[in-house]
């Protein structure tokens, strides 16, 4: 993969010797492909905090690049997309649990 397709390392991460990469996300073959460092947080709530912080950063970056952006409406649409997609995820894992209970 060429450098032009990679994002820059944030300055704070470059300066902090204890920093580490948590996840990478690509769009490939018209779907999301990820590489994730497991075991960073044992408490699932911490992952939820990370997702909320990520949502904040997504809105901030878009607002910085579009002065006419309604950040509240953007966040509302982001959450709507999340809510719609998380239903599929919940159904997927609830299906796994019922299969395990039946077996």
PyMOL commands that set and color helices and strands:
alter all, ss='L'
color gray80, all
select helices_A, chain A and resi 3-5+11-15+44-65+71-102
alter helices_A, ss='H'
color red, helices_A
select strands_A, chain A and resi 23-28+31-36
alter strands_A, ss='S'
color yellow, strands_A
deselect
rebuild
show_as cartoon
